[in-house]
Amino acid sequence: MKIGGVVVGRVSNISLDTEYYTPVVTLSIGTQYGYFPDTSSAQILTSGLIGEQYISLVPGFVDDDVDMLQDGDFIEDTKSALVLENLIGQFLYNVGGDSGE
């Protein structure tokens, strides 16, 4: 797990919520980094073109009405991984469908 390219934690567990069929990822963040606001977001990114995937945490804004994430809290704002094969397929479909009109 990284913030701005700096490793701040790791994925400690990945499971499936069998009620909603969504993945649940448990993160362990180093205590030296403190807590993050509950307005933070997480996304799956890739190192390089075909590199290893990792979770990027984007710290949210802080004000008087924002709580800090505690053990067991959920990050609601998440983004799935960009799948290279899907992008290539979409590109080929768009290029192949262009009739030049």
MDAnalysis code that builds the backbone (N, CA, C; Angstrom):
import MDAnalysis as mda
import numpy as np

u = mda.Universe.empty(303, n_residues=101, atom_resindex=np.repeat(np.arange(101), 3), trajectory=True)
u.add_TopologyAttr("name", ["N", "CA", "C"] * 101)
u.add_TopologyAttr("resid", np.arange(1, 102))
u.add_TopologyAttr("resname", ["MET", "LYS", "ILE", "GLY", "GLY", "VAL", "VAL", "VAL", "GLY", "ARG", "VAL", "SER", "ASN", "ILE", "SER", "LEU", "ASP", "THR", "GLU", "TYR", "TYR", "THR", "PRO", "VAL", "VAL", "THR", "LEU", "SER", "ILE", "GLY", "THR", "GLN", "TYR", "GLY", "TYR", "PHE", "PRO", "ASP", "THR", "SER", "SER", "ALA", "GLN", "ILE", "LEU", "THR", "SER", "GLY", "LEU", "ILE", "GLY", "GLU", "GLN", "TYR", "ILE", "SER", "LEU", "VAL", "PRO", "GLY", "PHE", "VAL", "ASP", "ASP", "ASP", "VAL", "ASP", "MET", "LEU", "GLN", "ASP", "GLY", "ASP", "PHE", "ILE", "GLU", "ASP", "THR", "LYS", "SER", "ALA", "LEU", "VAL", "LEU", "GLU", "ASN", "LEU", "ILE", "GLY", "GLN", "PHE", "LEU", "TYR", "ASN", "VAL", "GLY", "GLY", "ASP", "SER", "GLY", "GLU"])
u.atoms.positions = np.array([
    [0.843, -1.159, 0.000],
    [0.000, 0.000, 0.000],
    [0.895, 1.231, 0.000],
    [0.544, 2.193, -0.860],
    [1.403, 3.372, -1.008],
    [0.593, 4.669, -0.965],
    [1.279, 5.716, -0.562],
    [0.764, 7.079, -0.680],
    [1.843, 7.864, -1.397],
    [1.530, 8.369, -2.575],
    [2.511, 9.128, -3.340],
    [3.777, 8.351, -3.624],
    [3.671, 7.047, -3.801],
    [4.824, 6.215, -4.098],
    [5.572, 5.705, -2.882],
    [5.188, 6.151, -1.679],
    [5.841, 5.722, -0.445],
    [5.036, 4.583, 0.182],
    [5.702, 3.479, 0.488],
    [5.021, 2.343, 1.116],
    [4.674, 2.713, 2.558],
    [3.369, 2.653, 2.898],
    [2.910, 3.008, 4.243],
    [2.192, 1.854, 4.936],
    [1.999, 0.760, 4.225],
    [1.288, -0.368, 4.818],
    [1.254, -1.536, 3.856],
    [0.400, -2.507, 4.191],
    [0.295, -3.694, 3.351],
    [-1.131, -4.227, 3.397],
    [-1.454, -5.061, 2.433],
    [-2.731, -5.760, 2.420],
    [-2.571, -6.973, 3.324],
    [-3.393, -7.065, 4.363],
    [-3.260, -8.191, 5.289],
    [-4.274, -9.295, 5.023],
    [-5.359, -8.982, 4.300],
    [-6.355, -10.005, 3.994],
    [-7.244, -9.525, 2.847],
    [-7.673, -10.478, 2.029],
    [-8.660, -10.209, 0.983],
    [-9.725, -11.282, 1.105],
    [-10.990, -10.852, 1.200],
    [-12.089, -11.805, 1.318],
    [-13.263, -11.311, 0.483],
    [-14.326, -12.104, 0.458],
    [-15.517, -11.761, -0.309],
    [-16.692, -11.597, 0.633],
    [-17.377, -10.467, 0.540],
    [-18.615, -10.254, 1.283],
    [-19.687, -11.086, 0.584],
    [-20.137, -12.162, 1.226],
    [-21.068, -13.085, 0.569],
    [-22.495, -12.566, 0.518],
    [-22.783, -11.457, 1.194],
    [-24.118, -10.867, 1.095],
    [-24.229, -9.994, -0.149],
    [-23.214, -9.177, -0.408],
    [-23.244, -8.250, -1.543],
    [-22.294, -8.657, -2.665],
    [-21.513, -9.717, -2.458],
    [-20.551, -10.223, -3.447],
    [-19.571, -9.144, -3.903],
    [-19.032, -8.453, -2.929],
    [-18.002, -7.450, -3.194],
    [-16.741, -7.831, -2.418],
    [-15.580, -7.516, -2.960],
    [-14.347, -7.834, -2.235],
    [-14.168, -6.924, -1.021],
    [-13.607, -7.491, 0.021],
    [-13.269, -6.739, 1.223],
    [-11.764, -6.899, 1.434],
    [-11.060, -5.782, 1.414],
    [-9.608, -5.793, 1.560],
    [-9.262, -5.185, 2.915],
    [-8.527, -5.931, 3.711],
    [-8.092, -5.442, 5.018],
    [-6.671, -4.908, 4.880],
    [-6.491, -3.661, 5.314],
    [-5.194, -2.992, 5.196],
    [-4.560, -2.829, 6.563],
    [-3.265, -3.001, 6.624],
    [-2.496, -2.719, 7.840],
    [-1.583, -1.540, 7.530],
    [-1.837, -0.420, 8.211],
    [-1.067, 0.802, 7.977],
    [-0.084, 0.980, 9.127],
    [1.152, 1.324, 8.794],
    [2.179, 1.532, 9.813],
    [1.752, 2.579, 10.829],
    [1.948, 2.286, 12.120],
    [1.518, 3.211, 13.176],
    [2.248, 4.550, 13.116],
    [3.432, 4.568, 12.524],
    [4.175, 5.827, 12.431],
    [3.496, 6.835, 11.499],
    [2.528, 6.368, 10.696],
    [1.839, 7.269, 9.771],
    [0.551, 7.824, 10.354],
    [0.174, 7.400, 11.542],
    [-1.005, 7.935, 12.200],
    [-2.298, 7.498, 11.546],
    [-3.309, 8.343, 11.659],
    [-4.630, 8.037, 11.124],
    [-4.926, 8.926, 9.933],
    [-5.863, 8.480, 9.114],
    [-6.240, 9.217, 7.914],
    [-7.709, 9.602, 8.007],
    [-8.089, 10.736, 7.409],
    [-9.483, 11.165, 7.470],
    [-10.400, 10.188, 6.736],
    [-11.674, 10.109, 7.192],
    [-12.613, 9.193, 6.542],
    [-13.043, 9.684, 5.163],
    [-12.528, 10.818, 4.745],
    [-12.763, 11.316, 3.385],
    [-11.701, 10.799, 2.419],
    [-10.804, 9.957, 2.907],
    [-9.742, 9.393, 2.063],
    [-10.332, 8.409, 1.061],
    [-9.599, 8.171, -0.020],
    [-10.045, 7.205, -1.029],
    [-8.921, 6.213, -1.302],
    [-9.295, 5.075, -1.882],
    [-8.322, 4.039, -2.218],
    [-8.570, 3.589, -3.649],
    [-7.496, 3.284, -4.338],
    [-7.615, 2.796, -5.709],
    [-6.524, 1.776, -5.985],
    [-6.812, 0.884, -6.924],
    [-5.829, -0.120, -7.317],
    [-5.075, 0.420, -8.518],
    [-3.753, 0.496, -8.405],
    [-2.903, 0.990, -9.484],
    [-1.890, -0.085, -9.860],
    [-1.203, 0.135, -10.961],
    [-0.186, -0.796, -11.430],
    [1.149, -0.079, -11.530],
    [2.201, -0.742, -11.074],
    [3.557, -0.206, -11.217],
    [4.022, -0.466, -12.641],
    [4.124, 0.567, -13.442],
    [4.546, 0.399, -14.831],
    [3.429, -0.146, -15.700],
    [3.780, -0.481, -16.930],
    [2.782, -0.929, -17.896],
    [2.202, -2.288, -17.554],
    [3.051, -3.235, -17.186],
    [2.553, -4.570, -16.841],
    [3.092, -5.010, -15.481],
    [3.300, -4.055, -14.608],
    [3.889, -4.350, -13.308],
    [2.887, -4.853, -12.290],
    [3.363, -4.959, -11.078],
    [2.575, -5.453, -9.962],
    [1.515, -4.430, -9.562],
    [0.350, -4.913, -9.145],
    [-0.706, -4.020, -8.690],
    [-0.511, -3.703, -7.208],
    [-0.948, -2.508, -6.817],
    [-0.877, -2.106, -5.420],
    [-2.037, -1.178, -5.115],
    [-2.305, -0.980, -3.841],
    [-3.368, -0.068, -3.420],
    [-2.744, 1.280, -3.114],
    [-3.320, 2.304, -3.716],
    [-2.884, 3.671, -3.472],
    [-3.925, 4.345, -2.584],
    [-3.493, 4.874, -1.464],
    [-4.376, 5.597, -0.559],
    [-4.198, 7.086, -0.818],
    [-5.310, 7.771, -1.049],
    [-5.287, 9.215, -1.278],
    [-5.928, 9.876, -0.061],
    [-5.121, 10.516, 0.791],
    [-5.686, 11.141, 1.987],
    [-6.710, 12.211, 1.623],
    [-7.815, 12.213, 2.356],
    [-8.876, 13.185, 2.110],
    [-8.643, 14.468, 2.879],
    [-9.622, 15.352, 2.790],
    [-9.517, 16.642, 3.474],
    [-9.864, 16.485, 4.957],
    [-9.378, 17.411, 5.747],
    [-9.631, 17.395, 7.187],
    [-10.286, 18.709, 7.574],
    [-11.386, 18.621, 8.313],
    [-11.978, 19.796, 8.950],
    [-12.695, 19.327, 10.217],
    [-13.403, 20.226, 10.874],
    [-14.020, 19.899, 12.165],
    [-15.077, 18.802, 12.071],
    [-15.711, 18.642, 10.902],
    [-16.784, 17.661, 10.746],
    [-16.297, 16.306, 10.239],
    [-15.006, 16.156, 10.007],
    [-14.464, 14.921, 9.433],
    [-13.827, 14.080, 10.534],
    [-14.233, 12.804, 10.576],
    [-13.644, 11.868, 11.536],
    [-12.418, 11.208, 10.927],
    [-11.577, 10.673, 11.782],
    [-10.418, 9.915, 11.328],
    [-10.803, 8.439, 11.262],
    [-10.237, 7.731, 10.291],
    [-10.492, 6.297, 10.173],
    [-9.921, 5.571, 11.387],
    [-10.702, 4.665, 11.930],
    [-10.285, 3.853, 13.067],
    [-10.206, 2.392, 12.641],
    [-9.605, 1.551, 13.467],
    [-9.544, 0.117, 13.180],
    [-10.943, -0.417, 12.893],
    [-11.082, -1.139, 11.786],
    [-12.365, -1.736, 11.418],
    [-13.246, -0.862, 10.551],
    [-12.881, 0.405, 10.341],
    [-13.673, 1.290, 9.477],
    [-13.508, 0.902, 8.016],
    [-14.436, 1.362, 7.193],
    [-14.405, 1.109, 5.759],
    [-14.096, 2.394, 5.009],
    [-13.331, 2.285, 3.941],
    [-13.120, 3.406, 3.020],
    [-14.185, 3.266, 1.945],
    [-15.092, 4.213, 1.905],
    [-16.228, 4.127, 0.986],
    [-15.851, 4.492, -0.448],
    [-14.940, 5.437, -0.611],
    [-14.570, 5.920, -1.946],
    [-13.425, 5.070, -2.490],
    [-13.773, 4.073, -3.306],
    [-12.763, 3.179, -3.873],
    [-12.898, 3.125, -5.386],
    [-11.807, 2.808, -6.045],
    [-11.804, 2.687, -7.505],
    [-11.149, 1.371, -7.878],
    [-11.770, 0.656, -8.809],
    [-11.259, -0.645, -9.246],
    [-10.020, -0.476, -10.102],
    [-9.355, -1.587, -10.308],
    [-8.163, -1.598, -11.155],
    [-8.541, -1.378, -12.606],
    [-7.684, -0.695, -13.316],
    [-7.830, -0.521, -14.750],
    [-7.257, -1.768, -15.413],
    [-8.075, -2.466, -16.172],
    [-7.636, -3.714, -16.792],
    [-7.140, -3.417, -18.198],
    [-5.848, -3.646, -18.420],
    [-5.201, -3.319, -19.682],
    [-5.866, -4.022, -20.859],
    [-6.241, -5.285, -20.685],
    [-6.867, -6.033, -21.774],
    [-8.177, -5.382, -22.212],
    [-8.952, -4.877, -21.253],
    [-10.209, -4.201, -21.588],
    [-9.951, -2.915, -22.363],
    [-8.925, -2.167, -21.954],
    [-8.581, -0.930, -22.661],
    [-8.157, -1.208, -24.099],
    [-7.319, -2.222, -24.281],
    [-6.864, -2.574, -25.630],
    [-8.043, -3.015, -26.479],
    [-8.923, -3.843, -25.914],
    [-10.107, -4.293, -26.640],
    [-11.004, -3.137, -27.036],
    [-11.194, -2.192, -26.135],
    [-12.019, -1.021, -26.434],
    [-11.371, -0.182, -27.531],
    [-10.062, -0.002, -27.460],
    [-9.343, 0.758, -28.476],
    [-9.484, 0.092, -29.841],
    [-9.265, -1.229, -29.892],
    [-9.378, -1.950, -31.162],
    [-10.793, -1.889, -31.711],
    [-11.782, -1.968, -30.845],
    [-13.177, -1.881, -31.276],
    [-13.460, -0.502, -31.872],
    [-12.979, 0.550, -31.206],
    [-13.205, 1.913, -31.695],
    [-12.475, 2.161, -33.010],
    [-11.236, 1.694, -33.124],
    [-10.470, 1.880, -34.354],
    [-11.078, 1.056, -35.478],
    [-11.466, -0.174, -35.191],
    [-12.061, -1.048, -36.201],
    [-13.421, -0.565, -36.661],
    [-14.141, 0.128, -35.785],
    [-15.469, 0.618, -36.132],
    [-15.454, 1.955, -36.840],
    [-14.295, 2.581, -36.953],
    [-14.173, 3.881, -37.614],
    [-14.177, 3.674, -39.120],
    [-15.249, 4.137, -39.776],
    [-15.369, 3.933, -41.224],
    [-14.741, 5.062, -42.021],
    [-14.187, 6.051, -41.333],
    [-13.510, 7.147, -42.019],
    [-14.464, 8.181, -42.591],
    [-15.720, 8.144, -42.179],
    [-16.688, 9.121, -42.699],
    [-16.587, 10.429, -41.990],
])
